[in-house]
Each structure stands twice: as C-alpha cells, then as structure tokens.
C-alpha cells in the first residue's frame, strides 16, 4: 500500500433503476477526510432506458464477464460515451478545471449479478472513458472481491463508514444503519468499533417502477401519489417476504431479476403499488435480525427516501426507540451518495486500501480492487 494523500475525484453511478447518470465531486484521502463537492444527475431519455432494459434481458444468458453478444457491445460503447458527456457537462456546469481532477471512479451499468457463480457484469469501457476525458479512470471494482470469495456487493459501506465518522452531534447515535433504496436496497450497520456489516436487504424501487411502467406507462410513483390511493394486499406481501432470500446468511447480494414483478391480475394499480412499498420497507426492517444490536438511527438515501409510504412504513417498523431520517436530515446528499462513494473508492483503490471486508461481502480477507486506465500521453509538438 502506498502512502495516502488527498485527491480530487469524480464518481459516476448508473444504478439498477436505470434512470440516469449520477456525477459527484469529492476531495478525499480515502480515509477520514471527506470534503463533498457539487453533484448532478443527468437523466436518460425513455428510449435509452428501454435499450438498457433490453440489455439486461440479453445479459441473462452470459456465462463469462467479458462476453458482449448481440447489441451489448454497441450498448457498452454508447453507455461509456454518455458517461464521458455527462462528466464534460458536469465540469462545465460546476466550472471545474478538468486538470484538477486526479481520478474518475466509474461504476458502469450492472447487467448481471450472480454471486453464486462468481459472476458480475458491468457494462462500461474504462479505457475508452479515460481516453475521452484525458484523466485516469478506476473501474471494474467488483471483480477482485469475487475472485477472493466475496459477493462483489455492496461496495458502498467503506464510504458509509467515513460519513458516519463525520456526522453532526445531533445525529451521531450508534449503532447507525445507512439504507440505500435504489432498484435493490442495501444496508450498512456501523457500531463505531468493528468493521461494517453490510448486505443487500431485498427489493427496493425496482419492482414498483417496473410495475408502474408495465401497467401504466409511468416511470415511477411521483411523490407517492399512486400508492397513497391503495391498500396493502397482505397475501401478495407475504409471498414476497417469505422468499428464501431473507433466511440466507449474510453477507448476501441480489440481482435485479431475483424478485419478479407481480402478475397483471395481482390487484389494482394502486393496491399493488402500495403493497410493493410495504415490501420494500419490510425487507429493510428484516435486515435488523442480522445486526448485533438494534439500531438507534436509520439514515435513508437513494430514490426510495422520497416515497412517503416507504418512509412511513420504515419509521413505524423501526419502533419508538429508533429514528428514521433522510440523508439530507443527517447533512448528506441522498441522491449523490453512491456517486460520491465511487469517487471515494477510486482513491482507496489507487492507494491499495480495502474496498471490502469479510463482513460486507464475504471475501476471505479485506481486499482492494479496481482496474486503473490511464489516457495516452498527448503527442509532443514537432520541433521547429
């Protein structure tokens, strides 16, 4: 491991919700120093979201992580170029000198995650991104963890631990759990003394979003308006919450397709939407059985923190002795947290520091990861 120093990093995240590219700037030493900068979200248009969804379907048959059959190769190139464009726009929007950026952390788009086969596939060409941006890029951060016996996910807990150490006093209770409700939900338990405990907890927004898009042509439940008109279908909720996944030992992780969207005749649009919100919250609360102590504070980030029904169900289930708050209430940015994490992880990767632990992914020992891509040197001007 090399000596650490503070670096300026950009993190890029395109998550399981397929909604766009999150870009965030961080100044960090990859340890305790975390100075958060600006962040932006650059949404995908509907047509490209459909292409990504088709790519997820095409990737189901992959046997090796470097395979790119059919349209996947072209999709990977376009996705990478869209990330390059997002960074360029971000630098312009935030008036940041590109030369001041030491490294870019590039997640790419997960299209297949099968930890039981030690197989995870993220579309994204780190070398192409480095060439387009002219900056070093760290990418493919999950693969080494899998080679060391881990699940390859979640990777954000290292950053959660840094944020937990920088919380304001009024929200400094321990144990604390960071909850990310994206397409899949994951949790990170921190007690301030031991390595973080983390795992995917269950379906997040993916089921709700897929249900609404298929049945009503709506991308998501704006302000919870649809679910607010529905009631919980207990039978449907029980079907999801009785899945074998919840009894598995931790650490554990999920693929977007491990939980199926309800059948068209499962119930009304509103009732199924409300039920899927309940399932998302209960799946998170079920995670507490794997924690050494009952959490005193739950900090919620990701798109799910904006859904009133999910947040209400979480608050009710957490009980009177625990507090459930949004990332913003704790002084963080719930939209930017994962992108910030990828910036933080890129710096840790450069320094050879662990990205994962046995308690977060099941790897045999703490392990670093990531592949470094550097741009070709600019050609020298010919002598006159």
Kinemage of the C-alpha trace (Angstrom):
@kinemage 1
@onewidth
@group {chain A} dominant
@subgroup {mainchain}
@vectorlist {calphas} color= white
{ca unk a 1} P 0.000 0.000 0.000
{ca unk a 2} L 1.322 3.378 -0.971
{ca unk a 3} L 1.185 6.435 1.233
{ca unk a 4} L -2.117 8.249 1.166
{ca unk a 5} L -2.663 11.823 0.083
{ca unk a 6} L -5.702 13.914 -0.571
{ca unk a 7} L -7.035 13.758 -4.112
{ca unk a 8} L -9.836 15.297 -6.108
{ca unk a 9} L -12.059 12.588 -7.555
{ca unk a 10} L -15.222 12.353 -9.635
{ca unk a 11} L -17.569 9.432 -9.036
{ca unk a 12} L -20.030 8.065 -11.606
{ca unk a 13} L -23.027 5.854 -10.885
{ca unk a 14} L -25.671 4.364 -13.176
{ca unk a 15} L -27.808 2.242 -10.889
{ca unk a 16} L -30.379 -0.530 -11.122
{ca unk a 17} L -33.189 1.988 -11.503
{ca unk a 18} L -31.830 2.817 -14.997
{ca unk a 19} L -32.831 6.452 -14.544
{ca unk a 20} L -29.615 8.269 -15.436
{ca unk a 21} L -26.019 9.077 -14.560
{ca unk a 22} L -25.129 10.487 -11.142
{ca unk a 23} L -21.946 12.567 -11.078
{ca unk a 24} L -20.301 13.837 -7.884
{ca unk a 25} L -17.050 15.520 -6.878
{ca unk a 26} L -15.144 14.595 -3.736
{ca unk a 27} L -11.876 15.732 -2.172
{ca unk a 28} L -10.654 12.871 -0.021
{ca unk a 29} L -7.690 10.903 1.223
{ca unk a 30} L -9.753 7.706 1.031
{ca unk a 31} L -9.873 7.608 4.815
{ca unk a 32} L -11.247 10.176 7.272
{ca unk a 33} L -11.033 13.291 5.104
{ca unk a 34} L -14.236 13.692 3.065
{ca unk a 35} L -14.982 17.082 1.533
{ca unk a 36} L -18.104 16.826 -0.583
{ca unk a 37} L -18.365 18.964 -3.693
{ca unk a 38} L -21.113 19.573 -6.249
{ca unk a 39} L -23.208 16.790 -7.706
{ca unk a 40} L -25.565 16.477 -10.643
{ca unk a 41} L -27.954 13.936 -12.148
{ca unk a 42} L -28.165 13.598 -15.931
{ca unk a 43} L -31.294 11.569 -16.753
{ca unk a 44} L -31.552 9.048 -19.557
{ca unk a 45} L -34.302 9.625 -22.046
{ca unk a 46} L -37.007 6.961 -22.269
{ca unk a 47} L -35.626 5.384 -25.457
{ca unk a 48} L -32.202 4.750 -23.917
{ca unk a 49} L -33.769 3.407 -20.729
{ca unk a 50} L -35.576 0.878 -22.909
{ca unk a 51} L -32.279 -0.070 -24.552
{ca unk a 52} L -30.714 -0.615 -21.136
{ca unk a 53} L -33.681 -2.737 -20.068
{ca unk a 54} L -33.267 -4.819 -23.227
{ca unk a 55} L -29.577 -5.153 -22.413
{ca unk a 56} L -30.462 -6.584 -19.009
{ca unk a 57} L -32.577 -9.207 -20.737
{ca unk a 58} L -29.822 -10.019 -23.218
{ca unk a 59} L -27.274 -10.384 -20.401
{ca unk a 60} L -29.231 -13.107 -18.610
{ca unk a 61} L -27.530 -15.789 -20.707
{ca unk a 62} L -23.958 -14.589 -20.172
{ca unk a 63} L -21.530 -17.214 -18.924
{ca unk a 64} L -18.385 -15.067 -18.823
{ca unk a 65} L -17.996 -11.463 -17.708
{ca unk a 66} L -16.200 -10.353 -20.881
{ca unk a 67} L -18.890 -11.587 -23.278
{ca unk a 68} L -20.783 -8.908 -25.223
{ca unk a 69} L -23.142 -10.721 -27.605
{ca unk a 70} L -25.682 -9.014 -29.855
{ca unk a 71} L -26.227 -5.359 -29.052
{ca unk a 72} L -24.324 -5.423 -25.751
{ca unk a 73} L -21.033 -4.300 -27.290
{ca unk a 74} L -22.607 -1.297 -29.012
{ca unk a 75} L -24.610 -0.555 -25.861
{ca unk a 76} L -21.440 -0.593 -23.764
{ca unk a 77} L -19.766 1.891 -26.092
{ca unk a 78} L -22.761 4.230 -26.102
{ca unk a 79} L -23.091 3.998 -22.319
{ca unk a 80} L -19.418 4.896 -21.905
{ca unk a 81} L -19.684 7.843 -24.272
{ca unk a 82} L -22.759 9.065 -22.385
{ca unk a 83} L -20.729 8.957 -19.168
{ca unk a 84} L -17.965 10.951 -20.841
{ca unk a 85} L -20.503 13.523 -21.994
{ca unk a 86} L -22.011 13.677 -18.506
{ca unk a 87} L -18.596 14.372 -16.955
{ca unk a 88} L -17.823 17.049 -19.518
{ca unk a 89} L -21.177 18.708 -18.909
{ca unk a 90} L -20.687 18.424 -15.142
{ca unk a 91} L -17.275 20.077 -15.298
{ca unk a 92} L -18.751 22.879 -17.375
{ca unk a 93} L -21.854 23.272 -15.181
{ca unk a 94} L -19.792 23.379 -11.967
{ca unk a 95} L -16.944 25.387 -13.536
{ca unk a 96} L -14.296 22.833 -12.581
{ca unk a 97} L -10.945 22.676 -14.353
{ca unk a 98} L -10.619 19.115 -15.773
{ca unk a 99} L -6.889 19.110 -15.000
{ca unk a 100} L -7.699 19.489 -11.287
{ca unk a 101} L -9.390 16.045 -11.271
{ca unk a 102} L -6.948 13.351 -10.180
{ca unk a 103} L -9.115 10.305 -10.874
{ca unk a 104} L -12.587 9.239 -12.027
{ca unk a 105} L -14.370 6.329 -10.333
{ca unk a 106} L -16.527 4.578 -12.951
{ca unk a 107} L -19.177 2.077 -11.867
{ca unk a 108} L -20.736 1.348 -15.256
{ca unk a 109} L -24.096 -0.381 -15.619
{ca unk a 110} L -24.651 -3.708 -13.898
{ca unk a 111} L -26.456 -6.031 -16.301
{ca unk a 112} L -25.908 -9.329 -14.488
{ca unk a 113} L -25.024 -10.199 -10.907
{ca unk a 114} L -24.795 -13.891 -9.998
{ca unk a 115} L -22.599 -14.200 -6.898
{ca unk a 116} L -23.316 -17.916 -6.577
{ca unk a 117} L -21.439 -18.280 -9.900
{ca unk a 118} L -18.794 -15.664 -9.008
{ca unk a 119} L -20.098 -13.697 -11.981
{ca unk a 120} L -20.826 -9.986 -12.123
{ca unk a 121} L -21.018 -7.953 -15.332
{ca unk a 122} L -20.899 -4.173 -15.566
{ca unk a 123} L -21.090 -2.523 -18.971
{ca unk a 124} L -18.532 0.271 -19.231
{ca unk a 125} L -15.235 0.663 -21.074
{ca unk a 126} L -12.833 2.252 -18.617
{ca unk a 127} L -10.095 2.645 -21.206
{ca unk a 128} L -12.376 4.471 -23.618
{ca unk a 129} L -13.612 6.753 -20.832
{ca unk a 130} L -10.033 7.610 -19.829
{ca unk a 131} L -9.155 8.468 -23.420
{ca unk a 132} L -12.231 10.646 -23.891
{ca unk a 133} L -11.743 12.540 -20.626
{ca unk a 134} L -7.950 12.626 -20.608
{ca unk a 135} L -7.999 11.633 -16.922
{ca unk a 136} L -7.161 8.388 -15.060
{ca unk a 137} L -10.171 6.136 -14.529
{ca unk a 138} L -10.618 3.378 -11.931
{ca unk a 139} L -13.298 0.882 -12.946
{ca unk a 140} L -14.327 -2.770 -12.559
{ca unk a 141} L -14.192 -2.558 -8.759
{ca unk a 142} L -16.276 -5.666 -8.015
{ca unk a 143} L -14.363 -8.420 -9.802
{ca unk a 144} L -11.400 -8.839 -7.459
{ca unk a 145} L -13.691 -9.204 -4.461
{ca unk a 146} L -15.407 -12.100 -6.225
{ca unk a 147} L -12.059 -13.720 -7.014
{ca unk a 148} L -11.360 -13.567 -3.267
{ca unk a 149} L -14.603 -15.392 -2.440
{ca unk a 150} L -16.846 -12.347 -1.967
{ca unk a 151} L -20.266 -11.457 -3.321
{ca unk a 152} L -18.959 -8.429 -5.210
{ca unk a 153} L -21.542 -6.225 -3.466
{ca unk a 154} L -22.211 -3.976 -1.715
{ca unk a 155} L -19.159 -1.747 -2.085
{ca unk a 156} L -20.520 1.492 -0.627
{ca unk a 157} L -20.031 0.528 3.076
{ca unk a 158} L -16.443 1.829 3.070
{ca unk a 159} L -17.831 5.266 2.276
{ca unk a 160} L -20.698 4.912 4.746
{ca unk a 161} L -18.107 4.354 7.472
{ca unk a 162} L -16.342 7.581 6.528
{ca unk a 163} L -19.620 9.510 6.541
{ca unk a 164} L -20.609 8.042 9.908
{ca unk a 165} L -17.398 9.396 11.407
{ca unk a 166} L -18.251 12.878 10.104
{ca unk a 167} L -21.862 13.155 11.327
{ca unk a 168} L -23.049 16.156 13.320
{ca unk a 169} L -23.574 15.605 17.036
{ca unk a 170} L -27.366 15.624 16.910
{ca unk a 171} L -27.301 12.611 14.590
{ca unk a 172} L -24.285 10.775 15.996
{ca unk a 173} L -26.166 7.908 17.681
{ca unk a 174} L -24.714 4.405 17.442
{ca unk a 175} L -25.349 1.834 16.171
{ca unk a 176} L -26.352 3.520 12.911
{ca unk a 177} L -27.573 1.916 9.709
{ca unk a 178} L -27.218 3.502 6.301
{ca unk a 179} L -30.007 2.349 3.987
{ca unk a 180} L -29.771 2.790 0.245
{ca unk a 181} L -33.101 2.291 -1.528
{ca unk a 182} L -32.302 2.094 -5.219
{ca unk a 183} L -33.570 -0.610 -7.529
{ca unk a 184} L -32.231 -3.025 -4.914
{ca unk a 185} L -31.933 -1.973 -1.264
{ca unk a 186} L -28.803 -2.479 0.794
{ca unk a 187} L -27.871 -1.740 4.377
{ca unk a 188} L -24.657 -0.908 6.240
{ca unk a 189} L -24.512 -1.398 10.015
{ca unk a 190} L -21.862 0.583 11.913
{ca unk a 191} L -21.115 0.499 15.626
{ca unk a 192} L -18.022 2.725 15.560
{ca unk a 193} L -15.658 -0.042 16.642
{ca unk a 194} L -15.829 -3.011 14.268
{ca unk a 195} L -15.729 -3.485 10.507
{ca unk a 196} L -19.030 -2.552 8.836
{ca unk a 197} L -21.675 -5.215 8.359
{ca unk a 198} L -23.410 -4.859 5.008
{ca unk a 199} L -25.569 -6.744 2.540
{ca unk a 200} L -28.395 -6.377 0.061
{ca unk a 201} L -31.619 -6.433 2.025
{ca unk a 202} L -34.205 -7.004 -0.708
{ca unk a 203} L -36.158 -5.295 -3.472
{ca unk a 204} L -36.081 -1.508 -3.389
{ca unk a 205} L -37.701 0.606 -6.088
{ca unk a 206} L -37.248 -1.795 -8.992
{ca unk a 207} L -40.460 -3.776 -8.506
{ca unk a 208} L -42.565 -0.655 -8.035
{ca unk a 209} L -41.022 1.091 -11.039
{ca unk a 210} L -41.369 -1.960 -13.279
{ca unk a 211} L -44.978 -2.495 -12.196
{ca unk a 212} L -45.961 1.095 -12.960
{ca unk a 213} L -44.114 1.177 -16.270
{ca unk a 214} L -45.664 -2.070 -17.473
{ca unk a 215} L -49.205 -1.402 -16.277
{ca unk a 216} L -49.481 2.364 -16.719
{ca unk a 217} L -46.518 3.540 -18.792
{ca unk a 218} L -45.275 5.597 -15.801
{ca unk a 219} L -41.580 5.603 -14.905
{ca unk a 220} L -42.062 5.971 -11.124
{ca unk a 221} L -44.566 6.972 -8.434
{ca unk a 222} L -44.121 10.757 -8.275
{ca unk a 223} L -44.444 11.899 -4.645
{ca unk a 224} L -46.104 8.583 -3.794
{ca unk a 225} L -49.378 9.719 -5.382
{ca unk a 226} L -50.381 6.303 -6.755
{ca unk a 227} L -49.535 4.253 -3.683
{ca unk a 228} L -51.339 6.773 -1.487
{ca unk a 229} L -54.612 5.688 -3.111
{ca unk a 230} L -54.058 1.979 -2.459
{ca unk a 231} L -54.131 -0.530 0.362
{ca unk a 232} L -51.737 -3.325 1.304
{ca unk a 233} L -52.514 -6.721 -0.230
{ca unk a 234} L -51.332 -8.941 2.608
{ca unk a 235} L -51.273 -12.127 0.545
{ca unk a 236} L -49.062 -10.572 -2.107
{ca unk a 237} L -46.805 -9.015 0.520
{ca unk a 238} L -46.424 -12.361 2.277
{ca unk a 239} L -45.430 -14.034 -0.984
{ca unk a 240} L -42.506 -11.686 -1.347
{ca unk a 241} L -41.491 -11.560 2.315
{ca unk a 242} L -41.475 -15.350 2.691
{ca unk a 243} L -38.800 -15.739 -0.009
{ca unk a 244} L -35.809 -17.909 0.875
{ca unk a 245} L -33.514 -14.924 0.357
{ca unk a 246} L -34.465 -13.422 3.712
{ca unk a 247} L -33.312 -16.522 5.613
{ca unk a 248} L -29.913 -16.697 3.939
{ca unk a 249} L -26.845 -15.918 5.974
{ca unk a 250} L -25.125 -12.594 5.435
{ca unk a 251} L -23.324 -11.192 3.556
{ca unk a 252} L -25.599 -11.669 0.544
{ca unk a 253} L -26.465 -9.799 -2.621
{ca unk a 254} L -29.167 -9.678 -5.268
{ca unk a 255} L -29.640 -9.357 -8.998
{ca unk a 256} L -32.356 -7.024 -10.285
{ca unk a 257} L -34.360 -10.031 -11.531
{ca unk a 258} L -34.240 -12.152 -8.371
{ca unk a 259} L -37.721 -10.880 -7.431
{ca unk a 260} L -40.346 -10.966 -10.183
{ca unk a 261} L -42.809 -8.178 -10.955
{ca unk a 262} L -46.392 -9.049 -9.851
{ca unk a 263} L -48.712 -10.625 -12.407
{ca unk a 264} L -51.052 -8.210 -14.228
{ca unk a 265} L -54.030 -9.599 -12.294
{ca unk a 266} L -52.344 -9.242 -8.873
{ca unk a 267} L -54.560 -6.286 -7.958
{ca unk a 268} L -55.363 -2.712 -8.842
{ca unk a 269} L -52.586 -0.363 -9.912
{ca unk a 270} L -52.839 1.491 -6.604
{ca unk a 271} L -53.075 -1.540 -4.301
{ca unk a 272} L -50.098 -3.296 -5.853
{ca unk a 273} L -48.069 -0.071 -5.734
{ca unk a 274} L -48.846 0.370 -2.045
{ca unk a 275} L -48.018 -3.273 -1.364
{ca unk a 276} L -44.646 -3.037 -3.099
{ca unk a 277} L -43.789 -0.012 -0.942
{ca unk a 278} L -44.630 -2.064 2.141
{ca unk a 279} L -42.493 -4.956 0.870
{ca unk a 280} L -39.540 -2.622 0.289
{ca unk a 281} L -39.742 -1.280 3.852
{ca unk a 282} L -40.294 -4.656 5.497
{ca unk a 283} L -37.376 -6.184 3.604
{ca unk a 284} L -35.136 -3.477 5.060
{ca unk a 285} L -36.502 -3.974 8.564
{ca unk a 286} L -35.954 -7.728 8.292
{ca unk a 287} L -32.262 -6.962 7.926
{ca unk a 288} L -32.112 -5.980 11.606
{ca unk a 289} L -32.177 -9.647 12.623
{ca unk a 290} L -28.614 -9.894 11.276
{ca unk a 291} L -27.270 -6.972 13.325
{ca unk a 292} L -25.509 -7.466 16.681
{ca unk a 293} L -27.610 -4.715 18.293
{ca unk a 294} L -30.813 -2.899 17.478
{ca unk a 295} L -30.030 0.286 15.508
{ca unk a 296} L -30.701 3.623 17.132
{ca unk a 297} L -30.622 5.526 13.856
{ca unk a 298} L -31.522 4.671 10.250
{ca unk a 299} L -30.212 7.086 7.576
{ca unk a 300} L -32.023 6.596 4.279
{ca unk a 301} L -30.602 7.527 0.888
{ca unk a 302} L -31.464 6.634 -2.699
{ca unk a 303} L -34.698 7.360 -4.530
{ca unk a 304} L -36.812 5.437 -2.037
{ca unk a 305} L -36.299 8.075 0.643
{ca unk a 306} L -38.632 10.321 -1.354
{ca unk a 307} L -41.549 7.908 -1.203
{ca unk a 308} L -43.818 8.816 1.731
{ca unk a 309} L -45.249 5.309 2.094
{ca unk a 310} L -41.837 3.628 2.261
{ca unk a 311} L -40.536 6.123 4.806
{ca unk a 312} L -43.692 5.859 6.927
{ca unk a 313} L -43.513 2.060 6.929
{ca unk a 314} L -39.841 2.197 7.917
{ca unk a 315} L -40.492 4.626 10.761
{ca unk a 316} L -43.361 2.542 12.096
{ca unk a 317} L -41.413 -0.712 11.887
{ca unk a 318} L -38.235 0.672 13.442
{ca unk a 319} L -40.090 1.307 16.689
{ca unk a 320} L -40.213 4.184 19.169
{ca unk a 321} L -36.591 3.829 20.316
{ca unk a 322} L -35.106 4.342 16.861
{ca unk a 323} L -35.080 7.310 14.495
{ca unk a 324} L -35.543 7.048 10.713
{ca unk a 325} L -34.292 10.092 8.808
{ca unk a 326} L -33.377 11.012 5.263
{ca unk a 327} L -29.766 11.504 4.245
{ca unk a 328} L -30.432 15.229 3.988
{ca unk a 329} L -31.606 15.402 7.599
{ca unk a 330} L -28.236 13.920 8.563
{ca unk a 331} L -26.379 16.533 6.499
{ca unk a 332} L -25.705 14.369 3.426
{ca unk a 333} L -26.952 14.221 -0.170
{ca unk a 334} L -29.120 11.146 -0.683
{ca unk a 335} L -29.000 11.425 -4.465
{ca unk a 336} L -25.230 11.819 -4.701
{ca unk a 337} L -24.112 9.324 -2.057
{ca unk a 338} L -23.405 6.390 -4.373
{ca unk a 339} L -21.594 8.545 -6.927
{ca unk a 340} L -19.586 10.076 -4.070
{ca unk a 341} L -18.817 6.551 -2.909
{ca unk a 342} L -17.348 5.627 -6.274
{ca unk a 343} L -15.082 8.680 -6.098
{ca unk a 344} L -14.022 7.644 -2.586
{ca unk a 345} L -13.446 4.025 -3.640
{ca unk a 346} L -11.347 5.120 -6.622
{ca unk a 347} L -8.973 6.943 -4.275
{ca unk a 348} L -8.811 3.928 -1.957
{ca unk a 349} L -8.065 1.743 -4.973
{ca unk a 350} L -5.187 3.977 -6.033
{ca unk a 351} L -3.713 3.594 -2.543
{ca unk a 352} L -4.298 -0.158 -2.379
{ca unk a 353} L -6.678 0.146 0.573
{ca unk a 354} L -9.516 -2.320 1.169
{ca unk a 355} L -12.798 -1.747 -0.626
{ca unk a 356} L -14.494 -4.731 1.015
{ca unk a 357} L -14.286 -6.869 4.163
{ca unk a 358} L -15.457 -10.344 5.096
{ca unk a 359} L -18.353 -8.692 6.962
{ca unk a 360} L -19.542 -6.767 3.902
{ca unk a 361} L -19.191 -9.204 1.008
{ca unk a 362} L -17.933 -12.468 2.480
{ca unk a 363} L -14.455 -12.157 0.951
{ca unk a 364} L -11.775 -14.220 2.656
{ca unk a 365} L -9.876 -11.148 3.904
{ca unk a 366} L -10.058 -7.390 3.400
{ca unk a 367} L -9.436 -6.791 -0.289
{ca unk a 368} L -8.804 -3.835 -2.567
{ca unk a 369} L -9.953 -3.794 -6.170
{ca unk a 370} L -10.420 -1.866 -9.368
{ca unk a 371} L -8.588 -1.538 -12.667
{ca unk a 372} L -6.701 1.665 -13.465
{ca unk a 373} L -6.959 3.014 -17.020
{ca unk a 374} L -4.758 5.960 -17.973
{ca unk a 375} L -5.115 8.098 -21.104
{ca unk a 376} L -2.475 8.030 -23.792
{ca unk a 377} L 0.058 10.829 -23.377
{ca unk a 378} L -0.586 13.843 -25.545
{ca unk a 379} L 1.689 13.902 -28.609
{ca unk a 380} L 4.560 16.361 -28.435
{ca unk a 381} L 4.650 19.188 -30.937
{ca unk a 382} L 7.238 18.745 -33.660
{ca unk a 383} L 10.344 20.851 -33.216
{ca unk a 384} L 10.549 23.899 -35.458
